[in-house]
Structure formats: C-alpha cells, structure tokens
Amino acid sequence: MKFGMDKIWLTIVVSWWVILLAGLVYYSGPHITNPIIIGLIIFFIFEILEVLLGTNLMLTDKEFFRTDYFIRKRKISLQDITGLRYASTWKLGQHHLRSLVIDGIVNGQPKLIDMPNNGFAEKNLAAIATELKRRSPSIKVDKHVEELIKKYS
C-alpha cells in the first residue's frame, strides 16, 4: 500500500512554491543569469518536485517506509513496531495539528517514524493505523489512535 501527500495540502504548498518561483523569474529580469538567482530557481523547482514526487509512505508485507526528499528512507520492520500514538505536533492547535507516530525497538534502540496529518491526511493515517493493528493486534495504541480509526472506519 502506497500513500501520497494529501491533495489539498499539495495544492496549497505547490501553489505557494510556483508563485514564489514565478515572482523570482519575473522580477529578476536581466539578472536571471546571476548564480544566486539560478540557485534559487533550482531550489524552488526541486521543492516542487520533492513535494509532488519525493515524499510518500509505503506499507509492505514486512516493513513500513517513509520516504522524504526522494532518498531519505525511514523504515521499520512490522515485527519491531510496539505502539502507535496520535500525538500533538504543536502546543497550539493540539486538536488539529497531530502526527501519527509509529514507535518501535530496533536492535535494542527506540525508533519512531512520524507522519503529520497536515501533509498525509487523516484518512490515510487512519488506514495505516487500521492496517498495522490488523496485521499485529499486539501493537499498543493510545486513545487518540482509537478515535482516529473509529472516525474513518
């Protein structure tokens, strides 16, 4: 199962990057060949592509992955997952800005993978939590994860 970014969030973020890129190109005028301007254009293009194609979540038969920036993979074996939390991301907006956190122990060390609800959509996070809990009923979940699963079941 592969999960991409939330469509609404993508629209907002990509629109913002495109507006900044267009403004930079428009206002740079004859200075478009300046190395700093070229560097900024490359940066904005990379950010647009990264948000559209380079960030995703994947659940396979044996592992869960979060890929960022095309190459940075955080992964955990399903058998190493010990719990799921739906934790507040910020002190302000505690009920709306949350992340699904996968807790686990890998080689005796704690490991976590977080997925914010603003980028990945609650319904996707609920589907991931539901599937992980179905595959491994021993995974502990907090009350917020239970509420999230019920909300989208």
QUITA-V856480 format. One record per residue. N is the residue number from 1. RES is the residue in one letter. OMEGA is omega in degrees with one decimal (NA if undefined). NEAR is the number of other ideal C-beta (glycine too) atoms within 12 Angstrom. Layout:
# QUITA-V856480
n:N res:RES omega:OMEGA near:NEAR
n:N res:RES omega:OMEGA near:NEAR
This chain:
# QUITA-V856480
n:1 res:M omega:179.4 near:20
n:2 res:K omega:-179.0 near:18
n:3 res:F omega:177.1 near:29
n:4 res:G omega:179.0 near:23
n:5 res:M omega:177.9 near:32
n:6 res:D omega:-175.3 near:26
n:7 res:K omega:-179.8 near:18
n:8 res:I omega:179.5 near:17
n:9 res:W omega:177.8 near:23
n:10 res:L omega:-179.5 near:25
n:11 res:T omega:-179.0 near:15
n:12 res:I omega:-175.5 near:17
n:13 res:V omega:-179.4 near:24
n:14 res:V omega:176.9 near:26
n:15 res:S omega:179.5 near:17
n:16 res:W omega:179.7 near:18
n:17 res:W omega:179.8 near:26
n:18 res:V omega:177.7 near:22
n:19 res:I omega:178.6 near:16
n:20 res:L omega:179.0 near:21
n:21 res:L omega:179.9 near:25
n:22 res:A omega:177.7 near:17
n:23 res:G omega:178.8 near:17
n:24 res:L omega:-179.3 near:25
n:25 res:V omega:-177.4 near:20
n:26 res:Y omega:-173.9 near:14
n:27 res:Y omega:179.1 near:14
n:28 res:S omega:174.8 near:21
n:29 res:G omega:-176.1 near:12
n:30 res:P omega:-178.7 near:8
n:31 res:H omega:-176.3 near:16
n:32 res:I omega:-179.4 near:17
n:33 res:T omega:176.5 near:13
n:34 res:N omega:-177.5 near:14
n:35 res:P omega:178.4 near:12
n:36 res:I omega:178.5 near:14
n:37 res:I omega:178.7 near:22
n:38 res:I omega:178.0 near:17
n:39 res:G omega:177.9 near:16
n:40 res:L omega:177.8 near:23
n:41 res:I omega:178.1 near:26
n:42 res:I omega:178.4 near:16
n:43 res:F omega:-178.8 near:18
n:44 res:F omega:178.2 near:27
n:45 res:I omega:177.6 near:23
n:46 res:F omega:-179.1 near:19
n:47 res:E omega:177.6 near:24
n:48 res:I omega:179.7 near:25
n:49 res:L omega:-179.1 near:19
n:50 res:E omega:-179.7 near:25
n:51 res:V omega:-178.8 near:30
n:52 res:L omega:-170.3 near:23
n:53 res:L omega:-169.1 near:20
n:54 res:G omega:-179.1 near:20
n:55 res:T omega:177.7 near:34
n:56 res:N omega:177.7 near:31
n:57 res:L omega:178.0 near:37
n:58 res:M omega:176.5 near:26
n:59 res:L omega:178.3 near:32
n:60 res:T omega:178.5 near:17
n:61 res:D omega:-174.1 near:12
n:62 res:K omega:-173.7 near:16
n:63 res:E omega:171.9 near:26
n:64 res:F omega:-178.5 near:42
n:65 res:F omega:163.5 near:27
n:66 res:R omega:179.6 near:36
n:67 res:T omega:175.6 near:25
n:68 res:D omega:175.7 near:24
n:69 res:Y omega:177.6 near:17
n:70 res:F omega:-170.3 near:16
n:71 res:I omega:-176.3 near:12
n:72 res:R omega:-178.8 near:15
n:73 res:K omega:169.3 near:19
n:74 res:R omega:-177.6 near:25
n:75 res:K omega:177.3 near:24
n:76 res:I omega:176.7 near:36
n:77 res:S omega:-179.5 near:24
n:78 res:L omega:-179.8 near:26
n:79 res:Q omega:178.8 near:18
n:80 res:D omega:-178.9 near:26
n:81 res:I omega:179.8 near:37
n:82 res:T omega:-177.2 near:24
n:83 res:G omega:176.7 near:28
n:84 res:L omega:175.4 near:38
n:85 res:R omega:172.2 near:30
n:86 res:Y omega:-168.1 near:37
n:87 res:A omega:174.8 near:29
n:88 res:S omega:179.3 near:21
n:89 res:T omega:-178.8 near:23
n:90 res:W omega:177.0 near:15
n:91 res:K omega:176.1 near:9
n:92 res:L omega:178.2 near:9
n:93 res:G omega:-175.3 near:13
n:94 res:Q omega:-177.1 near:15
n:95 res:H omega:-175.2 near:17
n:96 res:H omega:-178.4 near:15
n:97 res:L omega:-175.7 near:18
n:98 res:R omega:175.4 near:31
n:99 res:S omega:170.1 near:32
n:100 res:L omega:-177.1 near:45
n:101 res:V omega:175.1 near:37
n:102 res:I omega:177.9 near:43
n:103 res:D omega:177.3 near:29
n:104 res:G omega:176.2 near:30
n:105 res:I omega:179.6 near:17
n:106 res:V omega:-177.7 near:22
n:107 res:N omega:178.2 near:10
n:108 res:G omega:-178.9 near:8
n:109 res:Q omega:176.7 near:11
n:110 res:P omega:179.0 near:17
n:111 res:K omega:174.6 near:23
n:112 res:L omega:174.3 near:25
n:113 res:I omega:-179.5 near:37
n:114 res:D omega:179.7 near:27
n:115 res:M omega:-178.1 near:43
n:116 res:P omega:-178.7 near:30
n:117 res:N omega:178.3 near:37
n:118 res:N omega:179.9 near:24
n:119 res:G omega:-172.7 near:32
n:120 res:F omega:177.6 near:35
n:121 res:A omega:-179.1 near:26
n:122 res:E omega:-177.0 near:33
n:123 res:K omega:176.2 near:21
n:124 res:N omega:178.7 near:32
n:125 res:L omega:177.5 near:41
n:126 res:A omega:178.8 near:31
n:127 res:A omega:178.1 near:26
n:128 res:I omega:179.9 near:42
n:129 res:A omega:179.2 near:45
n:130 res:T omega:-178.4 near:28
n:131 res:E omega:178.0 near:30
n:132 res:L omega:179.3 near:40
n:133 res:K omega:178.7 near:27
n:134 res:R omega:-178.5 near:18
n:135 res:R omega:-178.3 near:22
n:136 res:S omega:-177.8 near:26
n:137 res:P omega:-179.3 near:12
n:138 res:S omega:178.0 near:15
n:139 res:I omega:178.8 near:30
n:140 res:K omega:177.3 near:21
n:141 res:V omega:176.9 near:32
n:142 res:D omega:-175.8 near:21
n:143 res:K omega:180.0 near:14
n:144 res:H omega:175.8 near:26
n:145 res:V omega:177.5 near:33
n:146 res:E omega:178.4 near:21
n:147 res:E omega:178.8 near:19
n:148 res:L omega:179.7 near:34
n:149 res:I omega:179.8 near:28
n:150 res:K omega:-178.2 near:17
n:151 res:K omega:-175.6 near:18
n:152 res:Y omega:179.0 near:21
n:153 res:S omega:NA near:15
